[in-house]
Amino acid sequence: MVGRQYDCLINPLGAVRSTFEKAVASGADPTSFDGKDWGVSDLFREYLFQNDAVSQVPILTHSTIKWVQANSLVRFRGMIQDMLGNECYVGAYKNEGTWNTNKFTDVSQFPMGHSPDTRLWDRRLLLCVPVPGQNLWADSTSDGLIRTHAMSANQEKRQRDNCSVSAEVEMQDLNNEMPDSPRAKKMREGESSPHDNMAEAADYGMSMVPDFDTSNFQCLVKIYDTPESDLKLNDVFEFIGVLTFDSDVKDDKKDENELGNYFADEDLVNLPSSKVPRLHCLVHRKLSLNDFVLSSPTLEPKPDVIKGLRESLLHHLTLVLGDDELAARFMLLHLLSKVHVRADSIAVGKLSLNLTNLDKSSASVFNNRIDAAVKNLLPFSQCIPLTVDYLNTASLAPVKDYQTNRLVPGVLQCAEGSHFTIDETQLQSGTLNSNGVENTRLLRDLMEFQKVEYDFKFYKMKMDADVQFLIISEGKSNILPADIVLRFHPSAAGAVGTVDEETLNAWRWYLATLRSLPHSIGTDMQKVVEDDMVAARQADRCLGTQDFNRWLTMGRLMAASFGETCLSPQHWQMVKEMERLRKDRLK
């Protein structure tokens, strides 16, 4: 078993070296390992997932960074904000006739010398950040902190159990350490080894932690042996790997203690190792909205469970919206919407919603209630106060800065499934400057086409997005023409009441699960829908393709709200009735 050889949690580099040595001993050519895995990923996947050890790995956040030890195994959940190209490093080399590897490290554990048997490999660099707009309940900070404390409490026992082997591995590392390496310096200066005992290990780890910028927490993730197509900008991933943040490692690539890292571009002067932690990724997986929702064994997509959750959530939304039941029904469909397919320039599945008839006095009450409700239900949400001053000064589009070779993020660079609430109730007359006009266009394009334009100075590139837009305004928004315009008719503003966490988790699961259901329309229903559309067109010549597409989207979402994948006559009738009531309000 893994535990009898090394501790993957505290000494992951020991596992890397051991598998490398076994591969070389079996006759494998270490010079052919560039871009290939010699069994490390399989080892850690088995340890983490088959042995259910992933819950023991601390989550790296701005709060937990002060507790986590360097060179230990950590998890980082975040969005890929920028791709920084490739980095070359000394991947394999011979030391006194023995092959060694520097994979998954920033600093060589053994002297490299000037051996001709040296191989340069490369790895990808990703700048990752916590997901923009991530709400507190979906944040793993407190969870990771608790796990870190629990891990520290249990490490001493595990350390005693594996004392002989762990000590042997550690002593081997120290005896072969480069004389001027950061860890060797610490040993000579009399600092305790992290494996002397776990109480001292916590102090050792904390003393090594640099002064990170917790208000803008970033993580430089180094990716190995992964196709470029597997990782895309703005995707949300969980990276599990070796944490390094050694402040003794200089950013000068000529430093003798470094591996000789060379970036494809200029040095990342704004990302020194003393400010941004490095994570050498061993295992990664793409996350969906469901991964941010607390799962419960009692929640299953059964008709009676779905029906109960739908009714209770609708009741809650009705209270939030001042007993406006029609608004609550539209809000439910809006929260379930997502882009399912793209046909030419049309993003099929989106359903933006514009609630009108909110003056400043009513907006001061309901805007906060709506914003709080959305934050409690969705993992990622942001509220934008749309004013002339905001449009003129805000940086909405990501822009490439060629001096730092970095992508400067904008407000609209966000993860899939994000929700934007646009508050137009404070909008007053004024003059838009060129930036304001451009920001208005960016918002409209994102809402209508689900695309964000990235400014690379010499050219612009539109990238696909999948976000929900809720516009709150006094009259119909002229800046952001939504798919659904509903005149808001609250009849009361009573207290919503406190909702227990178990119920909230059930609603979150309901929204995250049902929004991804497949959908189809049977042959008989297709004929019914077509006949109804023809009749509606004959009655109102103003109806067009956009209206019919909206009805079909509403039909899909109505079926999904009941946990069903096929449009039924009952669902279609409910959609038609909602549309009739909505139009009556607009008269």
LUMLUMNU-666363 format. One record per residue: residue in one letter; x, y, z of N, C-alpha, C in turn. Coordinates in steps of 0.2 Angstrom, whole numbers, plus 5000, padded with zeros to 4 digits. Example, Ala and Ser with C-alpha at 12.3 -4.5 7.8 and 13.67 -1.06 7.14 Angstrom:
LUMLUMNU-666363
A506649725039506249785039506649845039;S506449895035506849955036506450005039;
This chain:
LUMLUMNU-666363
M500449945000500050005000500450065000;V500150124998500550184997500850205004;G500450205009500650225016501250195019;R501450135017501950105019502650125016;Q502550165011503150195007503250265009;Y502750305009502750375009502050395011;D502050455013501350495015501250535009;C500750525005500550564999500350625001;L500050635007499750695009500350745011;I500750725015501350765017501950765013;N502050715010502650705006502550684999;P502150714995501950694988502550694984;L503150734985503650724981504050664982;G503950634988504250564989503950514985;A503250524984502950474979503150484972;V503250544970503450564963504150534962;R504650544967505250514966505250434966;S504850404970504850334971504550304964;T504050334961503750304955504250314949;F504650374949505150384944505750334945;E505950324951506450274952506250204950;K505650184951505350114949505350114941;A505150164938505050164931505750154928;V506250194930506950184928507250124929;A507150094935507350024937507049974933;S506449984930506149934926506349934919;G506849984917507149984911506850044906;A506350084909506150134905506650194904;D506650224898507150274896506850344899;P507150374904506950434907506950494902;T507350484897507450544892506750544888;S506350494888505750494884505150514888;F505250534895504650554899504350624898;D504650664893504350724892503650724889;G503150754893502550754891502150684892;K502450644896502250574897502150564905;D501750524907501650514914501950444916;W502350434921502650364922502250334928;G501650354929501250324934501050364940;V501250424940501150474945500350484946;S500050504940499350524940498950464943;D499050404940498650344942498750334950;L499350344952499550334959499050384964;F499050444962498750494966497950494965;R497750474959497050464958496750404962;E497150354962496950294967496950314974;Y497450354976497550374983496950414985;L496850464980496350514982495650494981;F495450464976494750444974494550374976;Q494950324975494750254977494850244984;N495250274987495350274994495050324998;D494650374994494250424997494650465002;A495250485000495750525004495650605002;V495250614996495250684994494950734999;S494550715004494250755009494850775014;Q495350735014495950755019496350805016;V496350825010496750865007496550935008;P496950985011496651045013496551095007;I496051135007495851175001496251245002;L496551264997497051324997496551384996;T496551435001496151495000496651545003;H496351605003496651665006496751655013;S496251615016496251605023496651555026;T496651495022497051435024497751435022;I497951485018498651485015499151485021;K498951525027499451535032499551465036;W499051415035499151355039499451295035;V499451305028499651245024500451245023;Q500751185024501451185023501651175016;A502251205015502551205008502751125006;N502651115000502851044997502350995000;S501751015002501250965004500750964999;L500250914999499750914994499150954996;V498850994991498351044993497851044987;R497251064988496751074983496651154982;F496551174975496351244974495851244969;R495251274971494651274967494651354964;G494651354957494651424955494551424947;M494551484944494351494937495051514934;I495151484928495751504924495651574921;Q496051624924495951694922496451704916;D496951674916497451694911497951634909;M498151624903498551574901499251604899;L499751584903500351624903500951584898;G500651534894501151504890501551444893;N502051424890502451374893503051394896;E503351354901503951364904504451304904;C505051314902505551254901505851244908;Y506051184909506351174916506751104915;V507251094919507651034919507250984922;G506950934917506550884920506850824922;A507450804919507750744921508550754920;Y508950734925509650734924510050684928;K510650674927511050624930511450654936;N511450624941511850644947512250584950;E512950584948513350524950513050464947;G512850464941512650404937511950384938;T511550424942510850404944510450454941;W509950434938509450484935508950504940;N508850574940508350604945507950654941;T507350674944506850714941506750774945;N506550834942506350894945505650904944;K505250854941504550864939504150884946;F503750924945503250954951503650984956;T504251014954504551064959504851124956;D504951174960505351234958506051234959;V506251194964506951194967507151124966;S507751114964508051044963508251014970;Q508050954971508150924978508850894978;F509150884972509850854972510250894968;P510950894969511350934965511350914957;M511350964953511250944946511950944942;G512450984945513050994942513051014935;H513450994931513551014924513550954919;S513150904921513150834917512850844910;P513150814905512850824899512150784898;D512050734903511450704903510850744907;T510650794903510150844906509650854901;R508950844903508450854898507950904900;L507850954895507351004896506650984894;W506250994899505550984898505151044898;D504451044897504051104897503451094901;R503151144904502451134907502051204906;R501451194906501051254905500851294911;L500851354911500651404916500051434916;L499651424921498951454921498851494928;L498651554927498451604932497751594934;C497651564940496951554942496751594948;V496151604949495851654954495251614957;P495051634963494351614965493851634960;V493351604959492851614954492551684956;P492551734951492251794952491451794954;G491251824959490651824962490451764966;Q490851724968490751664971490451684978;N489851664980489451674986489751634992;L489651664998489951635004489751565005;W489151545004488951475005489351425000;A489551454994489851404990490651414990;D490851454995491551464996491851415001;S492351384999492651325003493151355009;T493151415010493651445015493551415021;S493051415024492951395031493051315031;D492751285026492851205026493551185026;G493951225021494651205021495051225027;L494851275031495151295037495051235042;I494451215043494351165047494651095046;R494751085039495051025037495851025039;T496051085038496751095039496951085046;H496551115051496651105058496551025060;A496050995057495950925058496550885056;M496850905050497350865047498050875052;S498150935054498650945058498650905065;A498050905067497950865074498050785073;N497950765066497950695065498650675062;Q499050725060499650705057500150675062;E500150695068500650675073500650595073;K499950575074499850505075500150465068;R499950495062500150465056500850465055;Q501150515058501950525057502250475062;R501950455068502250405072502250335069;D501650325066501550265063501950245057;N502150295053502650295047503350325049;C503550325055504150355057504750335054;S504850265053505450245051505550255043;V504950245040505050255032505050335031;S504650375034504650445033505350475034;A505550455040506250485042506750465037;E506750405035507250385030507150425023;V506550435021506550475015506750545016;E506550575022506750645023507550645024;M507850605028508550605028508950595022;Q508650555017508950545011508850615007;D508350645008508250705004508750765007;L508850765013509250815016510050795015;N510150735015510850715014511050735007;N510650725002510750734995510550804993;E510350854998510150914996510750964993;M510551004989511051054987511351094993;P511951104994512151144999511851215000;D511751244995511451314995510651314994;S510351254994509651254993509251294999;P508651314998508351355003508251305009;R508051245008507951205014508551185018;A509051175014509751165017509951225022;K509851285019510051345023509651345029;K508951325029508551325035508851275040;M509051215038509351165042509951185046;R510451225042511051245045510951295050;E510351335048510251395053509851365059;G509751305060509451275066508751265066;E508351285060507651275060507451205060;S506951185063506651115064506451085057;S506651025056506350985050505550985051;P505250985046504550975046504250905048;H504750865049504550795051504850775058;D505050825061505350815068504750795072;N504250835073503550825076503050865073;M502450855073501950895070501750955073;A501950965080501851035083502351075080;E502951055079503451095076503351105069;A503051055066502951065058502451125057;A501951135061501451185060501851255060;D502251265065502651325066503151335060;Y503451275058503951275052503551305046;G502951275045502551295039502351365039;M502151385045501951455045502551505045;S503151485047503651535046503851545039;M503751495035503951495028503451535024;V502851545026502351575022502451645021;P502551675015502651745013502051785015;D502051845014501551895015501151895009;F500651855008500251855001499751905002;D499551934996498951974995498351944995;T498051945001497351905002496751934999;S496852004998496252034994496252024987;N496751994984496751974977497151914976;F496851864979497251794980497251764973;Q497851744971497951714965498351654966;C498351604961498751544962499051524955;L499651524954500051504948500051424947;V499651394943499551324943500051304937;K500451254938500851224933500651154931;I500451154924500151094922500651044918;Y500550984919500950934916500550884912;D500850864906500550804902499850814901;T499550874899498850874898498750914891;P498350894887498250924881497950994882;E498151044877497851114878497151114878;S496851074874496051074873495751054879;D496051024884495651004890495551064895;L495951114894495951174899495851234895;K495251274896495051334893495051394897;L495151454895495051514898494351514901;N494251534908493651544911493351484914;D493651424912493351364915493551354922;V493151324926493251314934493451244935;F494051244938494351174940494551164947;E494651104949494951094955495651064954;F496151094956496851074955497051044961;I497350984961497650954967498350934965;G498850964969499550954968499950984973;V500650994972501151004977501151084977;L501151114983501151184985501851204986;T502051254982502751284983502651364984;F502951394989502951464989503551484993;D504151454991504751474994505051544993;S505051584998505251654997505951664996;D506351604997507051614996507251604989;V506751574985506951564978506851634974;K507451654972507451724968507051714961;D506851774959506551774953507051774947;D507651794949508151794944508351724941;K508251714935508251644932509051624932;K509451664933510151644933510351624940;D509951624945510151594952510351524952;E510851504955511151434954510651394958;N510251414963509851364966509151344963;E509051384957508451364954508551314948;L508051294945508051234940508251264934;G508351334933508451354927507851364923;N507251394926506651404922506651454917;Y506451444911506451494906505751504904;F505451564904504751574901504851584894;A504251564890504251584883504251654882;D503951694887503951764886504451794891;E504351854893504751894898504551864905;D505051874910504851854917504251884919;L503851844923503251864926503351904932;V503551974931503852014936503252034941;N502652024939502152034944501851974948;L502251924946502051854950502651824953;P502951864958503551834961503251774966;S503751724967503551664971503451684978;S503651744980503551764987502851804988;K502451814982501851844982501251794980;V501451754975500951704972501151634973;P500751594977500951524978500951484971;R501351434971501351394965501051324967;L500651294962500351234963500551184957;H500951134958501151094953500651034953;C500251044948499650994947499850924946;L499550884950499550814949498950784946;V498350804949497750784946497250844946;H496850854941496350904940495750884937;R495150914939494550894936494150964935;K493750964930493351024929492651014933;L492551074936491951084940491351104937;S490751084939490151114937489751144943;L489151174942488851204947488651154953;N488551094951488351044956488951034961;D489551044959490151034963490151084968;F489751134968489751184973489151184978;V488751134976488151124980488251064985;L488051074991488151014996487650964994;S487950904993487450844991487150814997;S486650784996486250755001485950684998;P486050635002485850565000485050564999;T484750605003483950605002483750644996;L484150674992483950714986484050674980;E483550644977483550614971483050644966;P483250634960482750664955482150624953;K481750614959481150584958480550634958;P480050614954479450664953479150694959;D479050654965478750684971479250724974;V479950714974480450754977480450824973;I480450814966480550874962479950924963;K479350894963478750924964478750964970;G478950934976478950964982479451024983;L480051014980480551064979480251124975;R479951114969479751164965479151204969;E478751174972478251214975478451254981;S478951224985479251264991479651324988;L480051314983480451364980480051424977;L479451404973479051454970478751494976;H478551464981478251494987478751544990;H479351524990479851574993479951634988;L480051614982480151674977479551714977;T478951694978478351734978478351784984;L478551754990478651804996479151854994;V479751834991480251884990480051934985;L479551914981479351964976478651994978;G478552004984477952034986477252004984;D477251944985476651904983476451904975;D476951924971476851924964476951854961;E476451814961476551744959476851734952;L476551784947476751774940477551794940;A477751844943478451864943478851804946;A478651774951478951714954479051654949;R478551644945478551594940479051604934;F479051674932479551694927480251684930;M480351704936480951704940481251634940;L480851584942481051514942481251494935;L480951504930481151484923481851524922;H481851584924482551624922483151594926;L483051574932483551544936483751474934;L483351444930483451374927483751374920;S483751434917484051444910484751434910;K484951414904485651404902485751394894;V486351414892486451404884486551324883;H486051294879486151224878486451214871;V486351254866486651244860486651314856;R487151324852487251384848487051374841;A486651414838486451404831486551474827;D487151474823487351534820487551584826;S487151644826487351684832486851684837;I486351634837485851624842486051584848;A486051604854486251564860485551534862;V485451474861484751434862484751414870;G484251434873484151414880484251474885;K484551534883484551584888483851614889;L483751654894483151684896483251744900;S483451794898483551854902482851884904;L482851914910482151944912482252014915;N481752054913481752124914481152134918;L481252154925480652174929480652244929;T480052274927479952344927479452364932;N479252434932478852464937479152464944;L479752474944480052484951480352554951;D480052594955480352664956480852664962;K481152714963481652714968481452694975;S480852714977480652684984480452614984;S480152584979480052514979480652474978;A481152504973481752474972482152464978;S482152514983482552514989482352454993;V481752424992481552374996481652304992;F481452304986481452234983482152224979;N482552274978483152254975483552214980;N483552234986483952204991483752134992;R483052124992482752054993482952014987;I482852034981483051994975483751974975;D484152024977484852014977485051964982;A484751964988484951914993484651844991;A484051844988483851774986484251744981;V484451784976484951754971485551734974;K485851774978486451754982486451684986;N485851674989485751614993485551554988;L485451564982485251504978485751484973;L486151534970486651524965487351534967;P487851484965488551494967488851554966;F488751584959489051644957488551694955;S488651754958488151804956488451874958;Q488351924953488551994954488052044953;C488052094956487552154955487852214953;I487652234947487952294944487452354944;P487652404948487252464948487352514942;L486852504937486952534931486852614931;T487352654931487252724931487752754925;V487652814923488052844918488752844920;D488852864927489552864929489952794929;Y489552744931489752674931489952654924;L489552664919489652644912490252684909;N490352744911490952784909491652764912;T491652734917492252724921492452654922;A491952604921492052534923492452504917;S492852454919493252414915492852344914;L492452334909492052274908492352224904;A492752244899493052194895493752174897;P493952114897494652094898495152124893;V495752154895496152184890496852154891;K497252144886497952114886498352174887;D498852164892499352214894500052184892;Y500252204886500852174884501552194887;Q501452244892502052264896502152214901;T501652184904501752134909501552064906;N501352064900501152004896500551964900;R500152004903499551984907498852004904;L498351964905497751984903497352014909;V497252084908496952114914496152104914;P495952074919495252044919494752104919;G494152094916493652144917493052114920;V492552154922491952134926491652074922;L491652074916491252024912491651964911;Q492251954913492651894913492351854919;C491951804917491651764923491551694921;A491351654926491351574925490651564922;E490551504919489951484916489451474922;G488851494921488351484926488251544931;S488651604929488651664933487951704932;H487751734937487151774937487251854938;F487051894933487151964934486451994935;T486352034941485852074942485952144940;I485652174935485752244933485252294936;D485452334940485052384943485052454939;E484452464936484452524932484052574935;T483752564941483352614945483652674947;Q484352674947484752734949484952774943;L484752744937485052774931484652844929;Q485052894928484852964927485152984920;S484853044918485053064911485753094912;G486153084906486853104906487153084900;T487753104899488153094893488653034893;L488652984889489052934889489752954885;N490252944888490952944884491052884880;S491652884876491752824872491752764876;N492052764882492052704886491352684888;G490952734890490252714891489852684886;V489952704880489652684874489852604873;E490552594873490852534872490552484878;N490552504884490252464889489552444888;T489152494886488452474884488452424879;R488852424874488852374868489052304871;L489552304875489752244878489252214882;L488852244886488352214890487752194886;R487652224881487052204876487252144872;D487852144870488152084866488152024871;L488352034877488351974882487651944883;M487251994884486551974886486151934880;E486251964874485951944868486251884864;F486951884864487351834860487751784865;Q487751804871488151764876488851754874;K489151814872489851824870490151884873;V490751874875491151934878491751944874;E491852014872492352034868493052044872;Y493552004870494152024873494652064869;D494952114872495352164868496052144869;F496352124863497052104863497452154859;K497152224860497552284857497552274849;F497952234846497952224839497352194836;Y496952164840496352124837495952114843;K495252104842494752084847494452014845;M494351974851494151914850493451904854;K492951874851492351864855492351794858;M492251784864492251714867491551694870;D491451634869490751614872490651614879;A490051634881489951634888489251604890;D489051594896488451564898488251594904;V487951654904487751694910486951714910;Q486751724916486051744916485951814918;F485451854915485451924916484751934919;L484751974924484052004927484152074928;I483652114924483752184924483152214928;I483252254933482752284937482752364935;S482152384933482152454930481452484931;E481352544931480752584931480252574925;G480552584919480252564913480652514909;K480352494903480752444899481452464898;S481952424899482652444898482752454891;N483052514889483252524882483952504881;I484352504886485052484886485152414885;L484752374889484752294888484052264887;P483852264881483252234879483252154881;A482852134886482852064888482352024884;D482451964885481951914882481251914885;I481251924891480551934895480552004898;V480052044896479952104900479252094904;L479252104910478652084915478552144919;R477952174919477852234923477752204930;F478152224935478152194942477552224946;H477152184949476552204953476552174960;P476952194964476952174971476352194975;S476052154979475452174983475652184990;A476252154992476452164999477252165000;A477452185005478152185006478352155013;G477952105015478052075022478752035022;A478852015028479551985029479551915026;V480151895023480151835019480251775024;G480551795030480751745035481351705033;T481651675039482251645038482151565035;V482551555031482551485028483151445030;D483051385033483551345036484051315030;E484651305032485151285028484951225024;E484651175027484451115023484051125017;T483551175019483051185013483451225008;L483851275009484251315004484651265000;N484951215003485351165000484951124995;A484351104997483951074993483751114987;W483551174987483451224982484051224977;R484651234980485251244976485351184972;W485251124975485251064971484751054966;Y484151074967483651074962483851114956;L484051184957484251224951484851204948;A485351174951485951154948485851094944;T485451044946485250984943484850984937;L484251024938483751024933483951064927;R484351114928484551164922484951124917;S485251064919485651034914485250974911;L484650964912484250904909484150914902;P484250854898484050854891483350874890;H483250884883482550904882482350884875;S481750864874481450844867480750864867;I480450864861479750874859479550814855;G479050784857478750724853478450744847;T478350704843477950714836477350744837;D476950724841476250744842476250814845;M476750834850476750894853477050944848;Q477450924843477750974838477150994834;K476650954832476150974828475651024832;V475551014839475251054843475551124843;V476251124844476551184845476551224838;E476651194833476651224826475951254825;D475451224827474751244826474651314830;D474851304836474751364841475151424838;M475751414836476151474833475851504827;V475551464822475251484816474651524818;A474251504823473651534825473851604829;A474351604833474551664836474851714831;R475151694826475451734820474851774817;Q474351734815473751754812473351814816;A473351804823473051844827473451914828;D474151904828474551964829475151954824;R475152004819475652004814476352024817;C476352054823476952084825477452024828;L477151964829477551914832478051884827;G478651874829479151854825479551794827;T480051774824480551724826480751724833;Q480951784836481151794843480651774848;D480051784846479451774851479351694851;F479351664845479251594845479851554848;N480451574847481051544851480951554858;R480751614860480651624868480151574870;W479551564867479051514869479351444870;L479751424865480051354865480551354871;T480951404872481351404878480951394884;M480451434885480051434891479751364892;G479551334886479251264886479751214889;R480351224886480951184889481051184896;L481051254898481151264905480651244910;M479951254907479451234911479451154913;A479651114907479651044908480251024913;A480751064912481351054917481151064924;S480751114925480551134932480251084936;F479951034932479550974934480050914934;G480650924932481050864932480950824926;E480650844921480450804915480850834909;T480950784904481450794898481050804892;C480350794892479950804886479350854887;L479250894883478750944883478050904883;S477650924888476950894888476450944886;P475850924885475250974884475151024890;Q475250994896475151034902475651084902;H476251064901476851114901476751174896;W476551154890476451204885475851254887;Q475351224890474751264891474951314897;M475351294901475551334907476051394904;V476451384899476851434895476351484892;K475851454888475451504885475051544890;E474851524896474451564900474951614904;M475551594905476051644908476151704903;E476151684896476251734891475651784891;R475051754891474451794891474451844897;L474551814903474551864909475051914908;R475651894905476151944905475952004900;K475651984894475452034889474952074892;D474452044896473952084899474252144904;R474752124907475052184911475452234907;L475652224901475952274897475552314894;K474852304894474352344890474352414894;
